[in-house]
Amino acid sequence: MTDELMTIREMCDAFDVTPRTLRFYESKELLFPRRDGQKRLFTRRDRGRLKLILRGKRFGFSLEEIRQLLDLYQMGDQQHTQLLRAYEIARERLAEMEAKRDELTQAIGELQTQIDWAGKIIETNETTRKAAE
C-alpha cells in the first residue's frame, strides 16, 4: 500500500481499532473511505479525521460534537471557526472533568475514612475476642 492509501487492516493496526469501529464511524459519516469493489481504502484525510475522532472520544466529546467540529474544517476561514468551537467544547469538557475529579476525590476520602473506622472496630473486636479466650 502507498503512503496515500491504507486498507482497513492497516488502519486497524495503525490506530489500534477494530474493523467494526471503522465501519461504525463510516456509517456515522465521520470517515469517507474510497471503495475499490468491497475493499475500503482510507486516505490521508481519513487518517487525520480518525486521529481527531479518537482524541475527541478520549476527552469525552460526543460523536455529534466531533462531527460538528470535523464539518467546520470546510468553512474556508483557515480553520478559525473550527478552532474556536473546539476551544469552547474543550473548555466545557475540562470543567466537567474537573468537577467529576473533585467529586471522586471527595468520595475517595469518605471511603477511606469508613475503611479506617471499620478497621479499628475489627481490630478492637479481635483484641477483645483474644482477651476473652
PAKEZA-947890 format. One line per field, with one value per atom (N, C-alpha, C, O): residue number from 0; residue in three letters; atom name; x, y, z. Coordinates in Angstrom, 3 decimals, m for minus. Each point is the difference from the previous one (the first is absolute). Last residue first. Layout:
# PAKEZA-947890
n [NUM  ...]
res [ALA  ...]
atom [CA  ...]
c1 [X  ...]
c2 [Y  ...]
c3 [Z  ...]
//
This chain:
# PAKEZA-947890
n [132  132  132  132  131  131  131  131  130  130  130  130  129  129  129  129  128  128  128  128  127  127  127  127  126  126  126  126  125  125  125  125  124  124  124  124  123  123  123  123  122  122  122  122  121  121  121  121  120  120  120  120  119  119  119  119  118  118  118  118  117  117  117  117  116  116  116  116  115  115  115  115  114  114  114  114  113  113  113  113  112  112  112  112  111  111  111  111  110  110  110  110  109  109  109  109  108  108  108  108  107  107  107  107  106  106  106  106  105  105  105  105  104  104  104  104  103  103  103  103  102  102  102  102  101  101  101  101  100  100  100  100  99  99  99  99  98  98  98  98  97  97  97  97  96  96  96  96  95  95  95  95  94  94  94  94  93  93  93  93  92  92  92  92  91  91  91  91  90  90  90  90  89  89  89  89  88  88  88  88  87  87  87  87  86  86  86  86  85  85  85  85  84  84  84  84  83  83  83  83  82  82  82  82  81  81  81  81  80  80  80  80  79  79  79  79  78  78  78  78  77  77  77  77  76  76  76  76  75  75  75  75  74  74  74  74  73  73  73  73  72  72  72  72  71  71  71  71  70  70  70  70  69  69  69  69  68  68  68  68  67  67  67  67  66  66  66  66  65  65  65  65  64  64  64  64  63  63  63  63  62  62  62  62  61  61  61  61  60  60  60  60  59  59  59  59  58  58  58  58  57  57  57  57  56  56  56  56  55  55  55  55  54  54  54  54  53  53  53  53  52  52  52  52  51  51  51  51  50  50  50  50  49  49  49  49  48  48  48  48  47  47  47  47  46  46  46  46  45  45  45  45  44  44  44  44  43  43  43  43  42  42  42  42  41  41  41  41  40  40  40  40  39  39  39  39  38  38  38  38  37  37  37  37  36  36  36  36  35  35  35  35  34  34  34  34  33  33  33  33  32  32  32  32  31  31  31  31  30  30  30  30  29  29  29  29  28  28  28  28  27  27  27  27  26  26  26  26  25  25  25  25  24  24  24  24  23  23  23  23  22  22  22  22  21  21  21  21  20  20  20  20  19  19  19  19  18  18  18  18  17  17  17  17  16  16  16  16  15  15  15  15  14  14  14  14  13  13  13  13  12  12  12  12  11  11  11  11  10  10  10  10  9  9  9  9  8  8  8  8  7  7  7  7  6  6  6  6  5  5  5  5  4  4  4  4  3  3  3  3  2  2  2  2  1  1  1  1  0  0  0  0]
res [GLU  GLU  GLU  GLU  ALA  ALA  ALA  ALA  ALA  ALA  ALA  ALA  LYS  LYS  LYS  LYS  ARG  ARG  ARG  ARG  THR  THR  THR  THR  THR  THR  THR  THR  GLU  GLU  GLU  GLU  ASN  ASN  ASN  ASN  THR  THR  THR  THR  GLU  GLU  GLU  GLU  ILE  ILE  ILE  ILE  ILE  ILE  ILE  ILE  LYS  LYS  LYS  LYS  GLY  GLY  GLY  GLY  ALA  ALA  ALA  ALA  TRP  TRP  TRP  TRP  ASP  ASP  ASP  ASP  ILE  ILE  ILE  ILE  GLN  GLN  GLN  GLN  THR  THR  THR  THR  GLN  GLN  GLN  GLN  LEU  LEU  LEU  LEU  GLU  GLU  GLU  GLU  GLY  GLY  GLY  GLY  ILE  ILE  ILE  ILE  ALA  ALA  ALA  ALA  GLN  GLN  GLN  GLN  THR  THR  THR  THR  LEU  LEU  LEU  LEU  GLU  GLU  GLU  GLU  ASP  ASP  ASP  ASP  ARG  ARG  ARG  ARG  LYS  LYS  LYS  LYS  ALA  ALA  ALA  ALA  GLU  GLU  GLU  GLU  MET  MET  MET  MET  GLU  GLU  GLU  GLU  ALA  ALA  ALA  ALA  LEU  LEU  LEU  LEU  ARG  ARG  ARG  ARG  GLU  GLU  GLU  GLU  ARG  ARG  ARG  ARG  ALA  ALA  ALA  ALA  ILE  ILE  ILE  ILE  GLU  GLU  GLU  GLU  TYR  TYR  TYR  TYR  ALA  ALA  ALA  ALA  ARG  ARG  ARG  ARG  LEU  LEU  LEU  LEU  LEU  LEU  LEU  LEU  GLN  GLN  GLN  GLN  THR  THR  THR  THR  HIS  HIS  HIS  HIS  GLN  GLN  GLN  GLN  GLN  GLN  GLN  GLN  ASP  ASP  ASP  ASP  GLY  GLY  GLY  GLY  MET  MET  MET  MET  GLN  GLN  GLN  GLN  TYR  TYR  TYR  TYR  LEU  LEU  LEU  LEU  ASP  ASP  ASP  ASP  LEU  LEU  LEU  LEU  LEU  LEU  LEU  LEU  GLN  GLN  GLN  GLN  ARG  ARG  ARG  ARG  ILE  ILE  ILE  ILE  GLU  GLU  GLU  GLU  GLU  GLU  GLU  GLU  LEU  LEU  LEU  LEU  SER  SER  SER  SER  PHE  PHE  PHE  PHE  GLY  GLY  GLY  GLY  PHE  PHE  PHE  PHE  ARG  ARG  ARG  ARG  LYS  LYS  LYS  LYS  GLY  GLY  GLY  GLY  ARG  ARG  ARG  ARG  LEU  LEU  LEU  LEU  ILE  ILE  ILE  ILE  LEU  LEU  LEU  LEU  LYS  LYS  LYS  LYS  LEU  LEU  LEU  LEU  ARG  ARG  ARG  ARG  GLY  GLY  GLY  GLY  ARG  ARG  ARG  ARG  ASP  ASP  ASP  ASP  ARG  ARG  ARG  ARG  ARG  ARG  ARG  ARG  THR  THR  THR  THR  PHE  PHE  PHE  PHE  LEU  LEU  LEU  LEU  ARG  ARG  ARG  ARG  LYS  LYS  LYS  LYS  GLN  GLN  GLN  GLN  GLY  GLY  GLY  GLY  ASP  ASP  ASP  ASP  ARG  ARG  ARG  ARG  ARG  ARG  ARG  ARG  PRO  PRO  PRO  PRO  PHE  PHE  PHE  PHE  LEU  LEU  LEU  LEU  LEU  LEU  LEU  LEU  GLU  GLU  GLU  GLU  LYS  LYS  LYS  LYS  SER  SER  SER  SER  GLU  GLU  GLU  GLU  TYR  TYR  TYR  TYR  PHE  PHE  PHE  PHE  ARG  ARG  ARG  ARG  LEU  LEU  LEU  LEU  THR  THR  THR  THR  ARG  ARG  ARG  ARG  PRO  PRO  PRO  PRO  THR  THR  THR  THR  VAL  VAL  VAL  VAL  ASP  ASP  ASP  ASP  PHE  PHE  PHE  PHE  ALA  ALA  ALA  ALA  ASP  ASP  ASP  ASP  CYS  CYS  CYS  CYS  MET  MET  MET  MET  GLU  GLU  GLU  GLU  ARG  ARG  ARG  ARG  ILE  ILE  ILE  ILE  THR  THR  THR  THR  MET  MET  MET  MET  LEU  LEU  LEU  LEU  GLU  GLU  GLU  GLU  ASP  ASP  ASP  ASP  THR  THR  THR  THR  MET  MET  MET  MET]
atom [N  CA  C  O  N  CA  C  O  N  CA  C  O  N  CA  C  O  N  CA  C  O  N  CA  C  O  N  CA  C  O  N  CA  C  O  N  CA  C  O  N  CA  C  O  N  CA  C  O  N  CA  C  O  N  CA  C  O  N  CA  C  O  N  CA  C  O  N  CA  C  O  N  CA  C  O  N  CA  C  O  N  CA  C  O  N  CA  C  O  N  CA  C  O  N  CA  C  O  N  CA  C  O  N  CA  C  O  N  CA  C  O  N  CA  C  O  N  CA  C  O  N  CA  C  O  N  CA  C  O  N  CA  C  O  N  CA  C  O  N  CA  C  O  N  CA  C  O  N  CA  C  O  N  CA  C  O  N  CA  C  O  N  CA  C  O  N  CA  C  O  N  CA  C  O  N  CA  C  O  N  CA  C  O  N  CA  C  O  N  CA  C  O  N  CA  C  O  N  CA  C  O  N  CA  C  O  N  CA  C  O  N  CA  C  O  N  CA  C  O  N  CA  C  O  N  CA  C  O  N  CA  C  O  N  CA  C  O  N  CA  C  O  N  CA  C  O  N  CA  C  O  N  CA  C  O  N  CA  C  O  N  CA  C  O  N  CA  C  O  N  CA  C  O  N  CA  C  O  N  CA  C  O  N  CA  C  O  N  CA  C  O  N  CA  C  O  N  CA  C  O  N  CA  C  O  N  CA  C  O  N  CA  C  O  N  CA  C  O  N  CA  C  O  N  CA  C  O  N  CA  C  O  N  CA  C  O  N  CA  C  O  N  CA  C  O  N  CA  C  O  N  CA  C  O  N  CA  C  O  N  CA  C  O  N  CA  C  O  N  CA  C  O  N  CA  C  O  N  CA  C  O  N  CA  C  O  N  CA  C  O  N  CA  C  O  N  CA  C  O  N  CA  C  O  N  CA  C  O  N  CA  C  O  N  CA  C  O  N  CA  C  O  N  CA  C  O  N  CA  C  O  N  CA  C  O  N  CA  C  O  N  CA  C  O  N  CA  C  O  N  CA  C  O  N  CA  C  O  N  CA  C  O  N  CA  C  O  N  CA  C  O  N  CA  C  O  N  CA  C  O  N  CA  C  O  N  CA  C  O  N  CA  C  O  N  CA  C  O  N  CA  C  O  N  CA  C  O  N  CA  C  O  N  CA  C  O  N  CA  C  O  N  CA  C  O  N  CA  C  O  N  CA  C  O  N  CA  C  O  N  CA  C  O  N  CA  C  O  N  CA  C  O  N  CA  C  O  N  CA  C  O  N  CA  C  O  N  CA  C  O  N  CA  C  O  N  CA  C  O  N  CA  C  O  N  CA  C  O  N  CA  C  O  N  CA  C  O]
c1 [m10.522  0.334  0.864  0.367  m1.759  m1.024  0.342  m0.557  3.256  0.133  m1.003  0.271  m0.430  1.229  0.163  0.452  m3.984  m0.248  1.188  m0.176  0.556  m0.936  m0.237  m0.049  2.600  0.758  m0.879  0.459  m2.472  0.950  0.794  0.260  m3.200  m0.751  0.930  m0.208  2.110  m0.476  m0.741  0.210  1.123  1.181  m0.403  0.490  m3.806  0.408  1.164  0.007  m1.360  m1.035  0.388  m0.089  2.803  0.173  m1.013  0.341  m0.709  1.222  0.240  0.410  m3.940  m0.317  1.211  m0.139  0.806  m0.893  m0.308  0.087  2.374  0.810  m0.838  0.447  m2.688  0.875  0.838  0.141  m2.805  m0.827  0.835  m0.216  2.359  m0.393  m0.822  0.213  0.882  1.188  m0.292  0.463  m3.802  0.144  1.202  m0.069  m0.612  m1.051  0.102  m0.175  3.127  0.293  m1.020  0.364  m1.150  1.139  0.350  0.246  m3.508  m0.520  1.115  m0.214  1.444  m0.790  m0.509  0.087  2.119  0.955  m0.723  0.475  m3.125  0.675  1.001  0.092  m2.246  m0.980  0.644  m0.236  2.848  m0.202  m0.990  0.213  0.484  1.200  m0.177  0.341  m3.680  m0.063  1.196  m0.135  0.129  m1.070  m0.124  m0.155  3.134  0.519  m1.039  0.344  m1.638  0.959  0.563  0.168  m3.031  m0.736  0.940  m0.311  2.260  m0.727  m0.786  m0.024  2.148  0.990  m0.677  0.320  m2.954  0.326  1.003  m0.130  m0.973  m1.162  0.313  m0.317  3.571  m0.092  m1.177  0.120  0.375  1.063  m0.050  0.178  m3.085  m0.407  1.034  m0.357  1.401  m1.171  m0.418  m0.242  3.724  0.435  m1.163  0.165  m1.070  0.724  0.445  m0.083  m1.861  m1.007  0.662  m0.502  3.372  m0.782  m1.021  m0.132  2.617  0.837  m0.768  0.101  m2.232  0.199  0.796  m0.375  m0.156  m1.277  0.132  m0.505  4.275  m0.258  m1.280  m0.002  2.380  m0.425  m0.241  m0.028  0.831  1.243  m0.271  0.798  m4.409  0.517  1.283  0.216  m3.428  0.796  0.548  0.359  m3.244  m0.525  0.799  m0.551  1.006  m0.267  m0.459  m0.354  1.154  1.278  m0.183  0.896  m4.446  0.424  1.319  0.362  m2.266  m0.699  0.437  m0.050  1.646  0.590  m0.630  0.686  m2.507  1.352  0.659  0.637  m4.848  m0.121  1.381  0.196  m0.359  m0.449  m0.078  0.451  0.492  1.145  m0.379  0.774  m4.172  0.936  1.200  0.459  m3.491  m0.604  0.903  0.147  1.024  0.221  m0.587  0.546  0.987  m0.985  0.344  0.728  2.991  m0.880  m0.985  0.346  3.397  m1.405  m0.942  m1.152  6.076  m0.303  m1.484  m0.420  1.983  0.806  m0.309  0.011  m1.923  m0.640  0.743  m0.624  2.537  m1.249  m0.716  m0.502  4.321  0.375  m1.262  m0.087  m0.532  0.477  0.396  m0.270  m1.016  m1.131  0.441  m0.656  3.970  m0.815  m1.201  m0.366  3.088  0.802  m0.812  0.012  m1.893  m0.059  0.809  m0.424  0.572  m1.311  m0.100  m0.533  4.397  m0.050  m1.309  m0.022  0.453  0.888  0.000  m0.037  m2.314  m0.683  0.852  m0.515  2.493  m1.063  m0.760  m0.293  3.441  0.692  m1.031  0.114  m2.327  0.935  0.688  m0.312  m2.020  m0.037  1.108  1.150  m4.265  1.330  m0.075  m0.754  m2.177  0.012  1.446  0.893  m3.551  1.112  m0.159  m0.332  m2.420  m0.379  1.044  m0.232  0.541  m0.787  m0.502  m0.661  3.231  0.542  m0.644  0.560  m1.297  m0.380  0.665  0.014  1.032  m0.282  m0.355  0.355  m1.300  1.010  m0.429  m1.187  m0.173  m0.491  1.044  0.592  m2.404  1.076  m0.605  m1.144  m1.734  1.173  1.239  0.939  m5.809  0.501  1.080  0.032  m2.287  m0.383  0.497  m0.123  1.249  m1.467  m0.527  m1.082  5.734  m0.419  m1.520  m0.516  2.369  0.279  m0.366  m0.430  0.015  m0.949  0.209  m0.964  4.007  m1.269  m1.070  m0.833  4.981  0.139  m1.301  m0.403  0.557  0.080  0.076  m0.705  0.946  m1.362  m0.046  m0.940  5.093  m0.706  m1.429  m0.519  3.919  m0.517  m0.620  m0.356  4.622  m1.456  m0.419  0.821  3.724  m0.453  m1.522  m0.513  3.473  m0.734  m0.557  m0.696  3.346  0.621  m0.669  0.665  m2.406  1.317  0.609  0.584  m4.641  m0.201  1.322  0.089  0.058  m0.561  m0.188  0.320  1.012  1.101  m0.475  0.728  m3.976  0.907  1.157  0.376  m3.402  m0.637  0.910  0.067  2.515  m1.127  m0.593  0.565  2.025  0.179  m1.247  m1.115  3.954  m1.181  0.349  1.077  2.299  m1.240  m1.235  m0.895  5.408  m0.198  m1.342  m0.568  0.785  0.760  m0.237  m0.888  0.758  m0.844  0.888  1.084]
c2 [m15.318  m1.428  m0.509  m1.175  5.797  m0.834  m1.480  m0.804  4.107  0.160  m0.910  m0.469  0.720  m0.719  0.083  m0.958  3.418  m1.426  m0.822  m1.000  5.702  m0.386  m1.509  m0.642  2.453  0.112  m0.455  m0.729  0.996  m1.122  0.018  m1.055  4.660  m1.242  m1.200  m0.874  5.029  0.011  m1.292  m0.595  1.229  m0.204  m0.051  m0.840  1.940  m1.409  m0.311  m1.037  5.490  m0.818  m1.472  m0.714  3.703  0.172  m0.847  m0.619  0.743  m0.698  0.083  m0.980  3.459  m1.430  m0.806  m0.958  5.555  m0.218  m1.491  m0.544  1.833  0.163  m0.283  m0.686  0.750  m1.177  0.060  m1.001  4.719  m1.146  m1.272  m0.791  4.668  0.212  m1.185  m0.471  0.540  m0.296  0.163  m0.789  2.048  m1.461  m0.396  m0.971  5.540  m0.533  m1.509  m0.547  2.672  0.391  m0.570  m0.518  m0.055  m0.830  0.306  m0.915  3.595  m1.347  m0.929  m0.817  5.159  0.058  m1.396  m0.403  0.833  0.216  0.023  m0.584  0.416  m1.277  0.121  m0.904  4.807  m0.893  m1.334  m0.546  3.553  0.500  m0.876  m0.307  m0.628  m0.328  0.435  m0.750  1.977  m1.438  m0.438  m0.800  5.204  m0.173  m1.474  m0.323  1.391  0.472  m0.148  m0.343  m0.687  m0.989  0.408  m0.843  3.880  m1.196  m1.047  m0.601  4.433  0.369  m1.204  m0.238  m0.287  0.073  0.344  m0.589  0.697  m1.381  m0.022  m0.815  4.971  m0.568  m1.392  m0.339  2.392  0.690  m0.547  m0.203  m1.379  m0.517  0.656  m0.677  2.228  m1.334  m0.558  m0.607  4.726  0.134  m1.349  m0.120  0.175  0.646  0.101  m0.294  m1.178  m1.042  0.541  m0.698  3.766  m0.919  m1.117  m0.379  3.402  0.710  m0.930  m0.021  m1.599  0.137  0.680  m0.415  0.095  m1.336  0.094  m0.615  4.524  m0.391  m1.356  m0.203  1.720  0.851  m0.415  m0.131  m1.658  m0.795  0.838  m0.541  2.378  m0.479  m0.712  0.086  1.126  1.154  m0.363  0.446  m3.260  0.869  1.217  0.990  m5.138  1.374  0.959  0.997  m5.968  0.462  1.455  0.461  m2.875  0.097  0.626  0.669  m1.904  1.403  0.201  1.128  m5.477  0.686  1.456  0.568  m3.212  m0.443  0.722  0.346  0.452  0.562  m0.387  0.832  m2.685  1.439  0.646  0.850  m5.393  0.199  1.492  0.436  m1.622  m0.297  0.244  0.589  m0.247  1.121  m0.188  0.949  m4.481  1.151  1.229  0.744  m4.680  m0.147  1.173  0.417  0.571  m0.872  m0.113  0.831  0.018  0.704  m1.007  m1.162  0.292  m0.060  0.793  0.220  m1.227  1.158  0.072  0.909  m4.324  m0.121  1.134  m0.199  0.325  m1.018  m0.148  m0.137  3.002  0.544  m0.982  0.385  m1.873  0.977  0.591  0.128  m2.973  m0.755  0.933  m0.287  2.251  m0.718  m0.705  0.114  1.963  0.975  m0.657  0.372  m3.054  0.482  0.968  m0.088  m1.332  m1.047  0.405  m0.248  3.096  0.052  m1.049  0.277  m0.267  1.201  0.099  0.351  m3.797  m0.248  1.196  m0.171  0.565  m0.922  m0.267  m0.064  2.591  0.775  m0.864  0.447  m2.496  0.790  0.821  0.143  m4.302  1.030  0.660  m0.271  m4.837  1.209  0.950  m0.403  m3.880  0.597  1.369  0.877  m5.882  1.400  0.477  m0.675  m3.504  0.487  1.481  0.811  m3.607  m0.142  0.606  0.126  1.753  m1.215  m0.047  0.929  2.572  m0.732  m1.377  m0.923  6.152  m1.403  m0.515  0.658  3.400  m0.317  m1.470  m0.789  3.545  m0.717  m0.175  m0.062  3.183  m0.193  m0.735  0.584  0.799  m0.410  m0.296  m0.442  1.942  0.667  m0.311  0.795  m2.390  1.028  0.876  1.218  m5.318  1.267  1.210  1.144  m5.541  0.059  1.291  0.466  m1.306  0.232  0.127  0.870  m2.043  1.413  0.353  1.117  m5.638  0.804  1.486  0.719  m3.769  m0.052  0.832  0.641  m1.078  0.797  0.005  1.036  m3.748  1.414  0.877  1.004  m5.655  0.407  1.488  0.706  m2.812  0.305  0.481  0.871  0.060  m1.178  0.410  1.163  1.261  m0.063  m1.260  m0.647  2.970  m0.912  0.052  0.162  2.068  0.771  m0.851  0.511  m2.292  1.302  0.743  0.731  m4.931  m0.180  1.344  0.115  m0.045  m0.643  m0.143  0.294  1.247  1.029  m0.569  0.651  m3.617  0.917  1.113  0.409  m3.365  m0.713  0.909  0.029  1.521  m0.010  m0.687  0.429  1.774  m0.930  0.065  0.617  3.534  m1.117  m0.872  0.498  3.747  m0.814  m1.142  m0.590  3.869  0.751  m0.797  0.567  m2.250  0.859  0.719  0.406  m5.033  1.245  0.776  m0.331  m5.134  1.179  1.241  m0.011]
c3 [75.324  m0.189  1.054  m0.016  m0.486  0.616  m0.101  0.747  m2.811  1.442  0.730  1.105  m5.802  0.414  1.520  0.627  m2.555  m0.143  0.495  0.696  m0.887  1.061  m0.019  1.049  m4.507  1.248  1.163  0.880  m5.087  0.041  1.292  0.579  m1.374  0.212  0.093  0.842  m1.943  1.383  0.319  1.057  m5.486  0.849  1.478  0.755  m3.892  m0.165  0.926  0.663  m0.847  0.651  m0.056  0.999  m3.353  1.456  0.773  1.008  m5.709  0.393  1.497  0.622  m2.538  0.044  0.444  0.760  m1.438  1.131  0.161  1.101  m4.871  1.216  1.245  0.920  m5.023  0.075  1.271  0.702  m1.686  0.390  0.149  0.917  m2.541  1.399  0.501  1.117  m5.648  0.801  1.496  0.824  m3.889  0.042  0.842  0.754  m1.526  0.864  0.135  1.088  m4.084  1.377  0.976  1.056  m5.634  0.421  1.447  0.787  m2.804  0.259  0.478  0.895  m2.265  1.231  0.373  1.160  m5.243  1.087  1.340  0.975  m4.831  0.228  1.142  0.830  m2.264  0.620  0.356  1.078  m3.505  1.358  0.760  1.173  m5.736  0.771  1.453  0.914  m3.926  0.292  0.839  0.926  m2.452  0.986  0.395  1.178  m4.630  1.281  1.104  1.131  m5.534  0.484  1.360  0.881  m3.106  0.418  0.601  1.029  m2.913  1.225  0.542  1.207  m5.349  1.074  1.326  1.032  m4.928  0.379  1.149  0.914  m2.805  0.687  0.523  1.140  m3.793  1.293  0.814  1.208  m5.610  0.866  1.382  1.013  m4.389  0.457  0.970  1.009  m3.018  0.865  0.576  1.201  m4.387  1.234  0.990  1.184  m5.515  0.738  1.353  1.011  m3.962  0.547  0.803  1.058  m3.252  1.012  0.646  1.223  m4.885  1.189  1.133  1.155  m5.342  0.564  1.304  0.998  m3.483  0.599  0.684  1.104  m3.534  1.165  0.723  1.224  m5.353  1.140  1.260  1.105  m5.505  0.598  1.329  0.933  m3.734  0.751  0.760  1.127  m3.813  m0.855  0.718  m0.638  1.868  0.024  m0.882  m0.467  1.678  m1.365  m0.086  m1.085  5.219  m0.714  m1.381  m0.515  3.643  m0.029  m0.747  m0.336  1.233  m1.091  m0.126  m1.091  4.678  m1.262  m1.182  m0.962  5.216  m0.099  m1.316  m0.647  1.622  m0.226  m0.166  m0.869  2.064  m1.384  m0.326  m1.059  5.485  m0.864  m1.458  m0.755  3.923  0.150  m0.928  m0.636  0.824  m0.674  0.110  m0.970  3.247  m1.437  m0.764  m1.021  5.993  m0.644  m1.485  m0.544  4.416  m0.923  m0.575  m0.215  3.395  0.378  m0.883  0.373  m0.589  0.836  0.372  0.716  m3.588  1.218  0.977  1.215  m5.517  0.831  1.327  1.052  m4.244  0.520  0.911  1.055  m3.318  1.032  0.631  1.221  m4.849  1.159  1.144  1.166  m5.261  0.583  1.285  1.035  m3.638  0.724  0.682  1.115  m3.857  1.127  0.856  1.228  m5.250  1.014  1.234  1.129  m4.856  0.639  1.101  1.074  m3.713  0.827  0.760  1.180  m4.304  1.144  0.941  1.219  m5.251  0.910  1.243  1.116  m4.530  0.649  1.000  1.109  m3.888  1.031  0.788  1.217  m3.452  m0.453  1.197  1.160  m2.112  0.811  m0.433  m0.173  m1.889  m0.022  0.670  m0.421  m0.072  0.440  m0.011  0.513  m3.350  0.817  0.323  m0.865  m2.067  1.407  0.947  1.202  m5.848  0.161  1.437  0.466  m0.406  m1.139  0.079  0.591  1.804  m0.203  m1.256  m1.041  5.034  m1.405  m0.082  0.875  3.704  m0.771  m1.455  m0.318  4.452  m1.369  m0.845  m0.908  6.436  m0.906  m1.368  m0.107  3.314  0.558  m0.839  m0.051  m0.124  m0.921  0.635  m0.177  1.789  0.637  m0.794  0.437  m1.782  m0.031  0.620  m0.356  0.514  m1.387  m0.079  m0.701  4.777  m0.283  m1.437  m0.284  1.473  0.768  m0.287  m0.264  m1.540  m0.726  0.718  m0.639  2.758  m1.225  m0.800  m0.530  4.358  0.380  m1.246  m0.104  m0.488  0.361  0.376  m0.362  m0.409  m1.244  0.271  m0.698  4.624  m0.694  m1.335  m0.188  2.878  m0.006  m0.750  m0.651  1.299  1.049  0.176  1.107  m4.459  1.002  1.142  0.878  m4.607  0.261  1.158  0.734  m2.335  0.611  0.415  1.078  m3.447  1.305  0.741  1.192  m5.597  0.889  1.407  0.995  m4.343  0.327  0.942  0.904  m2.558  0.911  0.414  1.172  m4.427  1.313  1.024  1.152  m5.132  0.078  1.405  0.904  m3.422  0.928  m0.037  m0.157  m2.877  0.291  0.946  m0.083  m1.078  m0.203  0.437  0.626  m0.703  1.160  m0.090  1.013  m3.538  m0.036  1.288  0.786  m1.411  0.000  0.000  0.584]
//
